[in-house]
Amino acid sequence: MRKLFLTLNLFFIFSVSAHAAVFTIEPQLSSVIFKVANLGGYTVGIFKDFSGTIGLSDDGTQLTSLVSEIKTDSAHTGQSHRDIEFMNEKLLDTPKFPTAKFTAQKIEPGKITGDLTIKGKTKKVTLDYTFSGIKKTKDGQDFVFLSARGAFNRKDFGMGFTPVLEKGKAIFADQVELNIELAGILP
């Protein structure tokens, strides 16, 4: 009986230590940038408040999970009146939907397909990605960098506000481009 108990304990210890590493996204070293075409080029903004995790395989060479949550009221475009428009009920509706979320569902080399939830609506979105694998700081702390790019149609998420000019031309395009740079550290 004692041998069985010792064997089970060793099995439990080894199986727990063999689990993949899960890194916590460090916002001060990361950025979530959005870009929307407009009449004169692009409107570019960032989200300042977000969190999440990046999971890697046991050997640290494969991305296994990605979960991120963004505080929608942290959108910043460099113009306060435009930030207020982004947060109103026609676009992000931050009082009613204070967060947006992305959860990876399928990860292939270079592609992440996941559920993007904005304004309570969830749609599949595919992002192209690269990541560094596990690196070490000079102090010996493990970290990882993940870069992802993709786009979605804002109207799919109920963000239908489209100011128009006198001649009926829309000021903002429907396509929203994402440029995401995430740094994760082991907690």
C-alpha positions as CSV (number, residue, x, y, z in Angstrom):
1,M,0.0,0.0,0.0
2,R,2.8,2.4,0.9
3,K,4.5,1.7,-2.5
4,L,1.2,2.4,-4.3
5,F,0.8,5.7,-2.4
6,L,4.4,6.7,-3.2
7,T,4.0,5.8,-6.9
8,L,0.7,7.8,-7.1
9,N,2.4,10.8,-5.4
10,L,5.4,10.7,-7.8
11,F,3.0,10.3,-10.8
12,F,1.0,13.4,-9.6
13,I,4.2,15.5,-9.1
14,F,5.5,14.6,-12.5
15,S,2.2,15.0,-14.3
16,V,1.7,18.5,-12.8
17,S,5.2,19.6,-13.6
18,A,4.8,18.4,-17.3
19,H,2.0,20.8,-18.0
20,A,2.6,23.6,-20.5
21,A,3.7,27.0,-19.4
22,V,1.0,29.7,-19.1
23,F,2.3,33.3,-19.4
24,T,0.5,36.3,-18.1
25,I,0.2,39.2,-20.5
26,E,2.2,42.2,-19.3
27,P,0.3,45.3,-20.5
28,Q,3.3,47.7,-20.0
29,L,5.3,45.7,-22.5
30,S,2.3,45.0,-24.9
31,S,0.0,46.9,-27.3
32,V,-3.4,46.3,-28.9
33,I,-3.7,48.7,-31.8
34,F,-6.7,49.1,-34.1
35,K,-6.9,50.9,-37.4
36,V,-9.9,51.9,-39.5
37,A,-9.6,53.5,-43.0
38,N,-11.2,56.9,-43.3
39,L,-11.4,59.5,-46.0
40,G,-7.9,60.8,-45.5
41,G,-6.0,57.7,-44.5
42,Y,-6.6,55.9,-41.2
43,T,-7.9,56.4,-37.8
44,V,-5.5,54.7,-35.4
45,G,-6.1,53.9,-31.8
46,I,-4.9,51.8,-28.9
47,F,-6.5,50.0,-26.0
48,K,-4.7,50.9,-22.8
49,D,-6.2,48.4,-20.4
50,F,-6.2,44.6,-21.2
51,S,-5.2,41.3,-19.7
52,G,-4.9,37.7,-20.6
53,T,-2.7,34.6,-20.9
54,I,-0.5,32.9,-23.5
55,G,-0.1,29.2,-23.3
56,L,2.8,27.2,-24.7
57,S,3.5,23.5,-25.2
58,D,5.6,21.6,-22.8
59,D,8.8,22.2,-24.8
60,G,7.9,25.9,-25.3
61,T,8.0,25.8,-29.1
62,Q,4.3,25.8,-29.8
63,L,1.5,28.2,-29.0
64,T,-1.3,26.2,-27.3
65,S,-3.7,28.9,-26.0
66,L,-4.5,32.6,-26.1
67,V,-7.1,34.4,-24.0
68,S,-7.3,38.2,-23.9
69,E,-9.8,40.6,-22.4
70,I,-9.9,44.3,-23.2
71,K,-11.6,47.1,-21.3
72,T,-13.5,48.9,-24.0
73,D,-13.4,52.2,-22.2
74,S,-9.6,52.3,-22.5
75,A,-9.8,53.1,-26.3
76,H,-7.5,56.0,-27.1
77,T,-7.2,57.7,-30.5
78,G,-5.4,60.9,-29.6
79,Q,-8.6,63.0,-29.9
80,S,-10.9,63.0,-26.8
81,H,-14.1,63.8,-28.9
82,R,-13.4,60.8,-31.1
83,D,-12.7,58.6,-28.1
84,I,-16.1,59.5,-26.8
85,E,-17.7,58.6,-30.1
86,F,-15.9,55.2,-30.0
87,M,-17.3,54.5,-26.6
88,N,-20.9,55.5,-27.3
89,E,-23.8,53.0,-27.8
90,K,-23.4,53.1,-31.6
91,L,-19.9,51.7,-31.5
92,L,-18.4,50.0,-28.4
93,D,-21.2,50.9,-26.0
94,T,-18.8,50.8,-23.1
95,P,-21.4,51.3,-20.3
96,K,-23.3,48.2,-21.4
97,F,-20.4,46.2,-22.7
98,P,-17.3,47.1,-20.6
99,T,-15.1,44.3,-22.1
100,A,-14.3,42.7,-25.4
101,K,-12.7,39.2,-25.4
102,F,-10.7,36.9,-27.7
103,T,-10.3,33.2,-27.0
104,A,-8.3,31.0,-29.3
105,Q,-10.2,27.9,-30.5
106,K,-7.9,26.5,-33.1
107,I,-4.1,27.1,-33.4
108,E,-2.1,26.1,-36.4
109,P,1.4,27.2,-37.4
110,G,1.1,30.9,-38.1
111,K,-2.7,31.1,-37.7
112,I,-5.0,31.5,-34.7
113,T,-8.8,31.1,-35.1
114,G,-10.8,32.2,-32.1
115,D,-14.0,33.6,-30.8
116,L,-14.0,37.4,-30.7
117,T,-16.7,38.9,-28.5
118,I,-17.6,42.6,-28.9
119,K,-20.9,44.1,-27.7
120,G,-22.2,40.7,-26.6
121,K,-21.8,39.2,-30.1
122,T,-19.3,36.4,-30.8
123,K,-17.8,35.7,-34.2
124,K,-14.9,33.6,-35.5
125,V,-11.8,35.7,-36.4
126,T,-8.5,34.4,-37.8
127,L,-5.2,36.1,-36.9
128,D,-1.8,35.6,-38.4
129,Y,0.8,35.2,-35.7
130,T,4.5,34.7,-34.9
131,F,6.0,34.2,-31.4
132,S,9.4,34.1,-30.0
133,G,9.3,30.9,-27.9
134,I,10.5,31.1,-24.3
135,K,13.3,33.6,-23.7
136,K,15.0,34.7,-20.5
137,T,15.7,38.1,-19.1
138,K,19.1,38.9,-17.7
139,D,17.6,38.2,-14.3
140,G,16.5,34.7,-15.4
141,Q,12.8,35.3,-15.7
142,D,11.0,33.5,-18.5
143,F,9.1,35.6,-21.0
144,V,7.5,35.2,-24.5
145,F,6.5,37.6,-27.3
146,L,3.5,37.1,-29.6
147,S,2.7,39.3,-32.6
148,A,-0.7,38.9,-34.3
149,R,-2.4,40.6,-37.2
150,G,-5.9,40.4,-38.5
151,A,-9.1,42.2,-39.3
152,F,-12.9,42.0,-38.8
153,N,-16.0,43.7,-40.0
154,R,-17.3,46.0,-37.3
155,K,-20.9,45.7,-38.5
156,D,-20.7,42.0,-37.6
157,F,-20.6,43.1,-34.0
158,G,-23.3,45.7,-34.1
159,M,-21.0,48.7,-34.5
160,G,-23.0,50.2,-37.3
161,F,-22.4,53.9,-36.7
162,T,-21.2,55.4,-40.0
163,P,-21.1,59.2,-40.2
164,V,-21.4,60.3,-43.8
165,L,-20.6,63.4,-45.8
166,E,-23.1,65.5,-47.7
167,K,-22.6,63.4,-50.8
168,G,-23.3,60.1,-48.9
169,K,-19.7,58.9,-48.7
170,A,-19.0,57.1,-45.4
171,I,-16.3,58.6,-43.2
172,F,-15.1,55.3,-41.7
173,A,-14.7,51.9,-43.5
174,D,-16.3,48.8,-42.1
175,Q,-13.1,46.8,-41.8
176,V,-11.1,47.1,-38.5
177,E,-7.5,46.1,-38.7
178,L,-5.7,44.7,-35.6
179,N,-2.0,44.9,-34.8
180,I,-1.3,43.1,-31.5
181,E,2.0,42.8,-29.7
182,L,1.9,40.8,-26.5
183,A,4.6,40.1,-24.0
184,G,3.9,37.4,-21.5
185,I,5.8,36.6,-18.3
186,L,5.5,33.6,-16.0
187,P,3.7,34.5,-12.8
